[in-house]
């Protein structure tokens, strides 16, 4: 089966391509390389022995999306990662985010609606919950007003897919609400490649450990948590990638109960910022240079997943620990700094 992975050269996308190819799927990648590197293709090939088909294409160009699906009529499923994802940037430039994250989704769905049968996996986010009222967070937790245009595009994306599925019986979709992806492939052939200053905690930790950053800022130690720092659910990127394959197989095998479903993808365990730092110090044997600074606007206190639905209904479960995932991130960081 031929599967399209948009944003397939990105962090989560590239790991998902590897897992798809390992399962025997024929993968086509679309990426505009605005936040990724074509060299990732070589890493994918070194791991799997297969170089996926690659189309450098901007999904904001509707005619090019139409042309792609005209040329690849045998696409049976789409995993849609391609999107801008920096919260701060979305606040500064909301129209860029609405055009890139919403317009491209609409163009792809329009093409899938023309097919006799289509399967669609959407890269969503736990940001849709905001600061949830209860922990752990279930899929039934209320979707709260977004804190940023980025978060709003995930909420709107889910609504667009749900509304489209209601009137399109031949379209089957699953939205996966990720918590906090981290780590790198155990081969150290692919991993997270942030452009500029990292937006996520773990690459900032590893870059500080490698001497690329002078110091890590911990934003606040006065939150109502055991050690005063924010708590997140850190999930190993390979575990997350495997969740996409399981979700896709659910749709392709007609195992879904509805033609639109939602699953949380996390470990079910919350770890604080200081615990993430301690994990790095443990696996690296290095003392990390960090300091406590003022809280950052928009940060929620605690978010970790109730994974019951993903475990029991989807048949997927995270396997790697925080330490194992952190060690893979550190091995990757050392490798790219030595190149």
Short mmCIF file of the C-alpha atoms (twelve columns), coordinates in Angstrom:
data_MODEL
# 
_entry.id   MODEL 
# 
loop_
_atom_site.group_PDB 
_atom_site.id 
_atom_site.type_symbol 
_atom_site.label_atom_id 
_atom_site.label_alt_id 
_atom_site.label_comp_id 
_atom_site.label_asym_id 
_atom_site.label_seq_id 
_atom_site.Cartn_x 
_atom_site.Cartn_y 
_atom_site.Cartn_z 
_atom_site.pdbx_PDB_model_num 
ATOM 1   C CA . UNK A 1   0.000   0.000  0.000   1 
ATOM 2   C CA . UNK A 2   1.218   3.473  -0.872  1 
ATOM 3   C CA . UNK A 3   1.092   5.968  2.001   1 
ATOM 4   C CA . UNK A 4   1.704   9.717  1.793   1 
ATOM 5   C CA . UNK A 5   3.547   11.293 4.729   1 
ATOM 6   C CA . UNK A 6   3.444   15.092 4.639   1 
ATOM 7   C CA . UNK A 7   6.264   16.721 6.592   1 
ATOM 8   C CA . UNK A 8   8.015   13.365 6.355   1 
ATOM 9   C CA . UNK A 9   11.507  14.853 6.733   1 
ATOM 10  C CA . UNK A 10  10.642  16.429 10.079  1 
ATOM 11  C CA . UNK A 11  11.295  15.048 13.553  1 
ATOM 12  C CA . UNK A 12  8.217   12.879 14.080  1 
ATOM 13  C CA . UNK A 13  7.554   12.432 10.362  1 
ATOM 14  C CA . UNK A 14  10.952  10.877 9.588   1 
ATOM 15  C CA . UNK A 15  10.664  8.378  12.455  1 
ATOM 16  C CA . UNK A 16  7.170   7.446  11.251  1 
ATOM 17  C CA . UNK A 17  8.454   6.896  7.704   1 
ATOM 18  C CA . UNK A 18  11.014  4.450  9.131   1 
ATOM 19  C CA . UNK A 19  8.323   2.518  11.029  1 
ATOM 20  C CA . UNK A 20  6.050   2.437  7.951   1 
ATOM 21  C CA . UNK A 21  8.837   1.097  5.752   1 
ATOM 22  C CA . UNK A 22  9.760   -1.475 8.384   1 
ATOM 23  C CA . UNK A 23  6.139   -2.680 8.168   1 
ATOM 24  C CA . UNK A 24  6.321   -2.984 4.371   1 
ATOM 25  C CA . UNK A 25  4.440   0.144  3.356   1 
ATOM 26  C CA . UNK A 26  5.453   2.048  0.227   1 
ATOM 27  C CA . UNK A 27  6.037   5.633  1.383   1 
ATOM 28  C CA . UNK A 28  5.895   8.924  -0.483  1 
ATOM 29  C CA . UNK A 29  7.129   12.011 1.383   1 
ATOM 30  C CA . UNK A 30  6.015   15.580 0.741   1 
ATOM 31  C CA . UNK A 31  8.071   18.281 2.463   1 
ATOM 32  C CA . UNK A 32  8.922   21.869 1.549   1 
ATOM 33  C CA . UNK A 33  12.121  21.717 3.668   1 
ATOM 34  C CA . UNK A 34  11.225  24.995 5.392   1 
ATOM 35  C CA . UNK A 35  11.954  23.375 8.763   1 
ATOM 36  C CA . UNK A 36  13.778  20.205 7.743   1 
ATOM 37  C CA . UNK A 37  16.730  18.929 5.729   1 
ATOM 38  C CA . UNK A 38  16.795  16.739 2.626   1 
ATOM 39  C CA . UNK A 39  19.743  14.848 4.143   1 
ATOM 40  C CA . UNK A 40  17.215  13.132 6.438   1 
ATOM 41  C CA . UNK A 41  16.353  10.949 3.422   1 
ATOM 42  C CA . UNK A 42  19.831  9.442  3.645   1 
ATOM 43  C CA . UNK A 43  19.337  8.621  7.322   1 
ATOM 44  C CA . UNK A 44  16.013  6.917  6.574   1 
ATOM 45  C CA . UNK A 45  17.669  4.893  3.810   1 
ATOM 46  C CA . UNK A 46  20.571  3.849  6.050   1 
ATOM 47  C CA . UNK A 47  18.117  2.531  8.667   1 
ATOM 48  C CA . UNK A 48  15.628  0.761  6.386   1 
ATOM 49  C CA . UNK A 49  17.625  0.082  3.227   1 
ATOM 50  C CA . UNK A 50  14.908  1.872  1.256   1 
ATOM 51  C CA . UNK A 51  14.941  5.444  0.009   1 
ATOM 52  C CA . UNK A 52  11.368  6.721  0.052   1 
ATOM 53  C CA . UNK A 53  9.966   8.688  -2.876  1 
ATOM 54  C CA . UNK A 54  10.374  12.396 -2.125  1 
ATOM 55  C CA . UNK A 55  8.468   15.329 -3.576  1 
ATOM 56  C CA . UNK A 56  9.647   18.798 -2.588  1 
ATOM 57  C CA . UNK A 57  6.355   20.596 -2.643  1 
ATOM 58  C CA . UNK A 58  4.630   23.487 -0.872  1 
ATOM 59  C CA . UNK A 59  1.185   22.295 0.205   1 
ATOM 60  C CA . UNK A 60  -0.040  25.906 0.300   1 
ATOM 61  C CA . UNK A 61  -0.102  25.777 -3.507  1 
ATOM 62  C CA . UNK A 62  -3.482  24.207 -4.230  1 
ATOM 63  C CA . UNK A 63  -2.781  23.393 -7.869  1 
ATOM 64  C CA . UNK A 64  0.359   21.456 -6.890  1 
ATOM 65  C CA . UNK A 65  -1.600  19.440 -4.315  1 
ATOM 66  C CA . UNK A 66  -4.184  18.593 -6.994  1 
ATOM 67  C CA . UNK A 67  -1.411  17.654 -9.428  1 
ATOM 68  C CA . UNK A 68  0.252   15.396 -6.842  1 
ATOM 69  C CA . UNK A 69  -2.908  13.385 -6.215  1 
ATOM 70  C CA . UNK A 70  -3.524  13.200 -9.960  1 
ATOM 71  C CA . UNK A 71  -0.048  11.674 -10.426 1 
ATOM 72  C CA . UNK A 72  -0.294  9.390  -7.391  1 
ATOM 73  C CA . UNK A 73  -3.770  7.938  -7.782  1 
ATOM 74  C CA . UNK A 74  -2.799  4.860  -5.730  1 
ATOM 75  C CA . UNK A 75  -2.321  6.724  -2.423  1 
ATOM 76  C CA . UNK A 76  -4.421  4.773  0.108   1 
ATOM 77  C CA . UNK A 77  -3.585  6.644  3.280   1 
ATOM 78  C CA . UNK A 78  -2.186  9.988  4.418   1 
ATOM 79  C CA . UNK A 79  -0.358  10.820 7.637   1 
ATOM 80  C CA . UNK A 80  -0.383  14.603 7.884   1 
ATOM 81  C CA . UNK A 81  2.468   16.178 9.878   1 
ATOM 82  C CA . UNK A 82  3.238   19.206 7.693   1 
ATOM 83  C CA . UNK A 83  2.560   22.315 9.795   1 
ATOM 84  C CA . UNK A 84  4.262   25.247 11.477  1 
ATOM 85  C CA . UNK A 85  4.651   24.490 15.179  1 
ATOM 86  C CA . UNK A 86  6.352   27.272 17.186  1 
ATOM 87  C CA . UNK A 87  3.933   28.732 19.727  1 
ATOM 88  C CA . UNK A 88  5.757   32.076 20.075  1 
ATOM 89  C CA . UNK A 89  6.072   32.551 16.324  1 
ATOM 90  C CA . UNK A 90  2.352   31.834 15.902  1 
ATOM 91  C CA . UNK A 91  1.512   34.670 18.304  1 
ATOM 92  C CA . UNK A 92  3.726   37.044 16.320  1 
ATOM 93  C CA . UNK A 93  2.552   35.886 12.885  1 
ATOM 94  C CA . UNK A 94  -0.932  34.326 13.184  1 
ATOM 95  C CA . UNK A 95  -1.849  34.568 9.496   1 
ATOM 96  C CA . UNK A 96  1.197   32.510 8.514   1 
ATOM 97  C CA . UNK A 97  -0.030  29.762 10.852  1 
ATOM 98  C CA . UNK A 98  -3.637  29.860 9.677   1 
ATOM 99  C CA . UNK A 99  -2.579  29.742 6.032   1 
ATOM 100 C CA . UNK A 100 0.015   27.009 6.494   1 
ATOM 101 C CA . UNK A 101 -1.776  24.787 9.015   1 
ATOM 102 C CA . UNK A 102 -5.405  25.181 7.944   1 
ATOM 103 C CA . UNK A 103 -5.228  25.882 4.200   1 
ATOM 104 C CA . UNK A 104 -2.994  22.891 3.507   1 
ATOM 105 C CA . UNK A 105 -5.250  20.579 5.538   1 
ATOM 106 C CA . UNK A 106 -8.280  21.662 3.511   1 
ATOM 107 C CA . UNK A 107 -6.503  21.086 0.192   1 
ATOM 108 C CA . UNK A 108 -5.491  17.540 1.184   1 
ATOM 109 C CA . UNK A 109 -8.943  16.638 2.506   1 
ATOM 110 C CA . UNK A 110 -10.542 17.897 -0.718  1 
ATOM 111 C CA . UNK A 111 -8.437  15.444 -2.691  1 
ATOM 112 C CA . UNK A 112 -9.126  12.551 -0.313  1 
ATOM 113 C CA . UNK A 113 -12.870 13.164 -0.541  1 
ATOM 114 C CA . UNK A 114 -12.660 12.337 -4.263  1 
ATOM 115 C CA . UNK A 115 -11.438 8.806  -3.510  1 
ATOM 116 C CA . UNK A 116 -13.630 5.723  -3.081  1 
ATOM 117 C CA . UNK A 117 -11.892 5.075  0.247   1 
ATOM 118 C CA . UNK A 118 -9.278  7.072  2.098   1 
ATOM 119 C CA . UNK A 119 -7.545  6.832  5.487   1 
ATOM 120 C CA . UNK A 120 -6.232  9.961  7.203   1 
ATOM 121 C CA . UNK A 121 -4.108  10.351 10.351  1 
ATOM 122 C CA . UNK A 122 -3.878  13.871 11.773  1 
ATOM 123 C CA . UNK A 123 -1.003  15.160 13.875  1 
ATOM 124 C CA . UNK A 124 -2.837  16.886 16.726  1 
ATOM 125 C CA . UNK A 125 -1.685  18.001 20.153  1 
ATOM 126 C CA . UNK A 126 -2.481  17.955 23.860  1 
ATOM 127 C CA . UNK A 127 -2.468  21.769 23.602  1 
ATOM 128 C CA . UNK A 128 -6.173  21.437 22.716  1 
ATOM 129 C CA . UNK A 129 -6.870  20.705 26.405  1 
ATOM 130 C CA . UNK A 130 -5.156  23.829 27.774  1 
ATOM 131 C CA . UNK A 131 -4.785  23.497 31.550  1 
ATOM 132 C CA . UNK A 132 -7.038  20.507 32.069  1 
ATOM 133 C CA . UNK A 133 -9.218  20.383 35.187  1 
ATOM 134 C CA . UNK A 134 -8.226  16.807 36.065  1 
ATOM 135 C CA . UNK A 135 -5.137  14.618 35.728  1 
ATOM 136 C CA . UNK A 136 -4.488  12.388 33.926  1 
ATOM 137 C CA . UNK A 137 -6.178  13.887 30.848  1 
ATOM 138 C CA . UNK A 138 -8.718  11.694 29.049  1 
ATOM 139 C CA . UNK A 139 -9.987  12.194 25.495  1 
ATOM 140 C CA . UNK A 140 -13.287 13.367 27.017  1 
ATOM 141 C CA . UNK A 141 -11.643 16.338 28.761  1 
ATOM 142 C CA . UNK A 142 -13.068 19.628 27.487  1 
ATOM 143 C CA . UNK A 143 -11.249 21.357 24.657  1 
ATOM 144 C CA . UNK A 144 -10.472 24.799 26.062  1 
ATOM 145 C CA . UNK A 145 -9.862  28.107 24.363  1 
ATOM 146 C CA . UNK A 146 -6.445  27.955 22.731  1 
ATOM 147 C CA . UNK A 147 -3.555  29.884 24.274  1 
ATOM 148 C CA . UNK A 148 -1.980  30.573 20.867  1 
ATOM 149 C CA . UNK A 149 -2.772  30.600 17.139  1 
ATOM 150 C CA . UNK A 150 -0.745  27.372 16.876  1 
ATOM 151 C CA . UNK A 151 -2.983  25.656 19.426  1 
ATOM 152 C CA . UNK A 152 -6.028  27.087 17.689  1 
ATOM 153 C CA . UNK A 153 -4.955  25.547 14.366  1 
ATOM 154 C CA . UNK A 154 -4.916  22.105 16.039  1 
ATOM 155 C CA . UNK A 155 -8.408  22.654 17.453  1 
ATOM 156 C CA . UNK A 156 -9.703  23.972 14.133  1 
ATOM 157 C CA . UNK A 157 -7.973  21.152 12.258  1 
ATOM 158 C CA . UNK A 158 -9.791  18.561 14.353  1 
ATOM 159 C CA . UNK A 159 -13.119 20.341 13.799  1 
ATOM 160 C CA . UNK A 160 -12.558 20.504 10.037  1 
ATOM 161 C CA . UNK A 161 -11.753 16.791 9.871   1 
ATOM 162 C CA . UNK A 162 -14.735 15.849 12.065  1 
ATOM 163 C CA . UNK A 163 -17.140 17.951 9.983   1 
ATOM 164 C CA . UNK A 164 -15.748 16.508 6.744   1 
ATOM 165 C CA . UNK A 165 -16.057 12.920 8.015   1 
ATOM 166 C CA . UNK A 166 -19.719 13.521 8.941   1 
ATOM 167 C CA . UNK A 167 -20.624 14.062 5.291   1 
ATOM 168 C CA . UNK A 168 -17.968 11.841 3.690   1 
ATOM 169 C CA . UNK A 169 -18.539 8.153  4.585   1 
ATOM 170 C CA . UNK A 170 -15.594 7.067  2.414   1 
ATOM 171 C CA . UNK A 171 -13.170 9.112  4.541   1 
ATOM 172 C CA . UNK A 172 -11.885 7.543  7.773   1 
ATOM 173 C CA . UNK A 173 -9.742  9.648  10.098  1 
ATOM 174 C CA . UNK A 174 -7.935  9.463  13.426  1 
ATOM 175 C CA . UNK A 175 -6.557  12.472 15.300  1 
ATOM 176 C CA . UNK A 176 -3.616  11.637 17.555  1 
ATOM 177 C CA . UNK A 177 -3.168  14.135 20.379  1 
ATOM 178 C CA . UNK A 178 0.532   14.007 21.249  1 
ATOM 179 C CA . UNK A 179 2.007   15.002 24.530  1 
ATOM 180 C CA . UNK A 180 5.764   15.827 24.503  1 
ATOM 181 C CA . UNK A 181 7.832   13.922 21.899  1 
ATOM 182 C CA . UNK A 182 11.557  13.536 22.559  1 
ATOM 183 C CA . UNK A 183 14.584  11.432 21.739  1 
ATOM 184 C CA . UNK A 184 16.098  10.045 18.544  1 
ATOM 185 C CA . UNK A 185 16.202  6.793  16.618  1 
ATOM 186 C CA . UNK A 186 18.394  4.176  18.386  1 
ATOM 187 C CA . UNK A 187 20.612  4.057  15.288  1 
ATOM 188 C CA . UNK A 188 21.351  7.804  15.728  1 
ATOM 189 C CA . UNK A 189 20.763  8.174  11.977  1 
ATOM 190 C CA . UNK A 190 17.792  10.525 12.477  1 
ATOM 191 C CA . UNK A 191 16.671  12.728 15.361  1 
ATOM 192 C CA . UNK A 192 15.451  16.187 16.264  1 
ATOM 193 C CA . UNK A 193 17.077  18.960 14.204  1 
ATOM 194 C CA . UNK A 194 15.765  22.289 15.536  1 
ATOM 195 C CA . UNK A 195 16.576  25.320 13.409  1 
ATOM 196 C CA . UNK A 196 17.866  28.166 15.553  1 
ATOM 197 C CA . UNK A 197 17.029  28.245 19.266  1 
ATOM 198 C CA . UNK A 198 15.108  25.082 20.233  1 
ATOM 199 C CA . UNK A 199 11.451  25.544 21.188  1 
ATOM 200 C CA . UNK A 200 11.355  22.264 23.131  1 
ATOM 201 C CA . UNK A 201 13.000  21.447 26.456  1 
ATOM 202 C CA . UNK A 202 14.959  18.295 25.576  1 
ATOM 203 C CA . UNK A 203 17.007  19.641 22.627  1 
ATOM 204 C CA . UNK A 204 17.765  22.728 24.724  1 
ATOM 205 C CA . UNK A 205 18.997  20.425 27.487  1 
ATOM 206 C CA . UNK A 206 21.202  18.387 25.129  1 
ATOM 207 C CA . UNK A 207 22.545  21.492 23.349  1 
ATOM 208 C CA . UNK A 208 23.461  22.971 26.739  1 
ATOM 209 C CA . UNK A 209 25.122  19.699 27.718  1 
ATOM 210 C CA . UNK A 210 27.091  19.776 24.459  1 
ATOM 211 C CA . UNK A 211 28.238  23.354 25.085  1 
ATOM 212 C CA . UNK A 212 26.230  24.868 22.229  1 
ATOM 213 C CA . UNK A 213 24.098  26.809 24.703  1 
ATOM 214 C CA . UNK A 214 25.667  28.506 27.699  1 
ATOM 215 C CA . UNK A 215 22.816  27.899 30.115  1 
ATOM 216 C CA . UNK A 216 19.330  26.406 30.310  1 
ATOM 217 C CA . UNK A 217 16.575  28.600 31.735  1 
ATOM 218 C CA . UNK A 218 13.981  26.856 33.903  1 
ATOM 219 C CA . UNK A 219 10.873  29.012 33.746  1 
ATOM 220 C CA . UNK A 220 9.582   29.155 37.312  1 
ATOM 221 C CA . UNK A 221 9.968   26.942 40.386  1 
ATOM 222 C CA . UNK A 222 6.878   28.148 42.248  1 
ATOM 223 C CA . UNK A 223 4.205   26.060 40.490  1 
ATOM 224 C CA . UNK A 224 1.917   23.875 42.640  1 
ATOM 225 C CA . UNK A 225 3.906   20.707 41.818  1 
ATOM 226 C CA . UNK A 226 6.179   18.565 44.042  1 
ATOM 227 C CA . UNK A 227 9.362   20.418 43.009  1 
ATOM 228 C CA . UNK A 228 7.750   23.651 41.810  1 
ATOM 229 C CA . UNK A 229 8.475   23.157 38.097  1 
ATOM 230 C CA . UNK A 230 6.022   22.366 35.299  1 
ATOM 231 C CA . UNK A 231 5.097   18.744 34.638  1 
ATOM 232 C CA . UNK A 232 4.807   17.197 31.168  1 
ATOM 233 C CA . UNK A 233 4.350   13.747 29.634  1 
ATOM 234 C CA . UNK A 234 7.546   13.026 27.667  1 
ATOM 235 C CA . UNK A 235 7.081   10.328 25.037  1 
ATOM 236 C CA . UNK A 236 9.846   8.654  23.052  1 
ATOM 237 C CA . UNK A 237 9.575   9.579  19.381  1 
ATOM 238 C CA . UNK A 238 9.848   5.966  18.164  1 
ATOM 239 C CA . UNK A 239 6.943   4.952  20.430  1 
ATOM 240 C CA . UNK A 240 4.995   7.882  18.973  1 
ATOM 241 C CA . UNK A 241 5.894   6.898  15.414  1 
ATOM 242 C CA . UNK A 242 4.644   3.361  16.046  1 
ATOM 243 C CA . UNK A 243 1.321   4.790  17.263  1 
ATOM 244 C CA . UNK A 244 0.806   6.309  13.801  1 
ATOM 245 C CA . UNK A 245 1.377   2.960  12.110  1 
ATOM 246 C CA . UNK A 246 -1.052  1.219  14.488  1 
ATOM 247 C CA . UNK A 247 -3.661  3.938  13.881  1 
ATOM 248 C CA . UNK A 248 -3.229  3.671  10.110  1 
ATOM 249 C CA . UNK A 249 -3.553  -0.128 10.229  1 
ATOM 250 C CA . UNK A 250 -6.734  0.302  12.285  1 
ATOM 251 C CA . UNK A 251 -8.297  2.334  9.474   1 
ATOM 252 C CA . UNK A 252 -6.963  0.229  6.603   1 
ATOM 253 C CA . UNK A 253 -8.238  -2.907 8.370   1 
ATOM 254 C CA . UNK A 254 -11.706 -1.378 8.941   1 
ATOM 255 C CA . UNK A 255 -11.340 -1.828 12.710  1 
ATOM 256 C CA . UNK A 256 -12.474 1.707  13.573  1 
ATOM 257 C CA . UNK A 257 -15.831 2.118  15.337  1 
ATOM 258 C CA . UNK A 258 -16.514 5.552  13.802  1 
ATOM 259 C CA . UNK A 259 -15.070 7.281  10.765  1 
ATOM 260 C CA . UNK A 260 -13.570 9.944  13.051  1 
ATOM 261 C CA . UNK A 261 -11.734 8.918  16.231  1 
ATOM 262 C CA . UNK A 262 -9.411  10.648 18.707  1 
ATOM 263 C CA . UNK A 263 -6.638  9.138  20.846  1 
ATOM 264 C CA . UNK A 264 -4.182  10.558 23.377  1 
ATOM 265 C CA . UNK A 265 -0.598  9.478  22.732  1 
ATOM 266 C CA . UNK A 266 1.584   9.726  25.811  1 
ATOM 267 C CA . UNK A 267 3.177   7.580  28.504  1 
ATOM 268 C CA . UNK A 268 0.641   8.297  31.235  1 
ATOM 269 C CA . UNK A 269 3.442   9.548  33.497  1 
ATOM 270 C CA . UNK A 270 4.196   13.167 34.285  1 
ATOM 271 C CA . UNK A 271 7.796   14.324 34.738  1 
ATOM 272 C CA . UNK A 272 8.849   17.769 35.940  1 
ATOM 273 C CA . UNK A 273 11.397  19.992 34.247  1 
ATOM 274 C CA . UNK A 274 13.859  19.294 37.060  1 
ATOM 275 C CA . UNK A 275 13.260  15.543 36.701  1 
ATOM 276 C CA . UNK A 276 14.049  15.837 32.970  1 
ATOM 277 C CA . UNK A 277 17.289  17.646 33.865  1 
ATOM 278 C CA . UNK A 278 18.141  14.955 36.437  1 
ATOM 279 C CA . UNK A 279 17.486  12.286 33.796  1 
ATOM 280 C CA . UNK A 280 19.951  13.989 31.451  1 
ATOM 281 C CA . UNK A 281 22.585  14.254 34.191  1 
ATOM 282 C CA . UNK A 282 22.107  10.553 34.985  1 
ATOM 283 C CA . UNK A 283 22.465  9.238  31.419  1 
ATOM 284 C CA . UNK A 284 25.212  11.663 30.351  1 
ATOM 285 C CA . UNK A 285 27.260  11.789 33.530  1 
ATOM 286 C CA . UNK A 286 27.422  15.576 33.066  1 
ATOM 287 C CA . UNK A 287 26.271  18.360 35.367  1 
ATOM 288 C CA . UNK A 288 23.895  20.651 33.484  1 
ATOM 289 C CA . UNK A 289 24.276  24.413 33.770  1 
ATOM 290 C CA . UNK A 290 20.797  25.796 34.437  1 
ATOM 291 C CA . UNK A 291 19.161  28.587 36.383  1 
ATOM 292 C CA . UNK A 292 15.668  29.310 37.639  1 
ATOM 293 C CA . UNK A 293 14.097  32.353 35.979  1 
ATOM 294 C CA . UNK A 294 10.637  33.926 35.995  1 
ATOM 295 C CA . UNK A 295 7.632   32.023 34.726  1 
ATOM 296 C CA . UNK A 296 6.987   32.115 30.982  1 
ATOM 297 C CA . UNK A 297 3.585   33.472 29.886  1 
ATOM 298 C CA . UNK A 298 1.233   30.801 28.567  1 
ATOM 299 C CA . UNK A 299 2.889   27.807 30.237  1 
ATOM 300 C CA . UNK A 300 0.411   25.424 31.830  1 
ATOM 301 C CA . UNK A 301 1.271   23.781 35.138  1 
ATOM 302 C CA . UNK A 302 0.655   20.097 34.503  1 
ATOM 303 C CA . UNK A 303 -0.272  17.899 31.539  1 
ATOM 304 C CA . UNK A 304 -0.017  14.138 31.281  1 
ATOM 305 C CA . UNK A 305 -2.154  11.620 29.462  1 
ATOM 306 C CA . UNK A 306 -4.652  9.005  30.448  1 
ATOM 307 C CA . UNK A 307 -3.580  6.366  27.930  1 
ATOM 308 C CA . UNK A 308 -6.345  3.836  28.649  1 
ATOM 309 C CA . UNK A 309 -8.112  4.374  25.330  1 
ATOM 310 C CA . UNK A 310 -4.901  4.160  23.292  1 
ATOM 311 C CA . UNK A 311 -3.836  1.027  25.197  1 
ATOM 312 C CA . UNK A 312 -7.156  -0.822 25.084  1 
ATOM 313 C CA . UNK A 313 -8.924  0.416  21.934  1 
ATOM 314 C CA . UNK A 314 -6.022  1.304  19.649  1 
ATOM 315 C CA . UNK A 315 -3.836  -1.503 20.974  1 
ATOM 316 C CA . UNK A 316 -0.758  0.673  21.441  1 
ATOM 317 C CA . UNK A 317 1.399   1.355  24.496  1 
ATOM 318 C CA . UNK A 318 4.528   3.427  25.094  1 
ATOM 319 C CA . UNK A 319 7.484   1.181  25.924  1 
ATOM 320 C CA . UNK A 320 10.474  3.444  26.587  1 
ATOM 321 C CA . UNK A 321 11.304  5.231  29.845  1 
ATOM 322 C CA . UNK A 322 12.302  8.870  30.209  1 
ATOM 323 C CA . UNK A 323 15.927  7.837  30.837  1 
ATOM 324 C CA . UNK A 324 16.031  5.639  27.717  1 
ATOM 325 C CA . UNK A 325 14.548  8.381  25.565  1 
ATOM 326 C CA . UNK A 326 16.888  10.985 27.066  1 
ATOM 327 C CA . UNK A 327 19.921  8.785  26.413  1 
ATOM 328 C CA . UNK A 328 18.939  8.469  22.731  1 
ATOM 329 C CA . UNK A 329 18.630  12.272 22.520  1 
ATOM 330 C CA . UNK A 330 22.104  12.690 24.050  1 
ATOM 331 C CA . UNK A 331 23.719  10.127 21.707  1 
ATOM 332 C CA . UNK A 332 22.121  11.950 18.747  1 
ATOM 333 C CA . UNK A 333 23.300  15.361 19.999  1 
ATOM 334 C CA . UNK A 334 26.866  14.119 20.337  1 
ATOM 335 C CA . UNK A 335 26.774  12.627 16.867  1 
ATOM 336 C CA . UNK A 336 25.562  15.770 15.083  1 
ATOM 337 C CA . UNK A 337 28.049  17.928 16.988  1 
ATOM 338 C CA . UNK A 338 30.926  15.660 15.888  1 
ATOM 339 C CA . UNK A 339 29.988  15.759 12.184  1 
# 
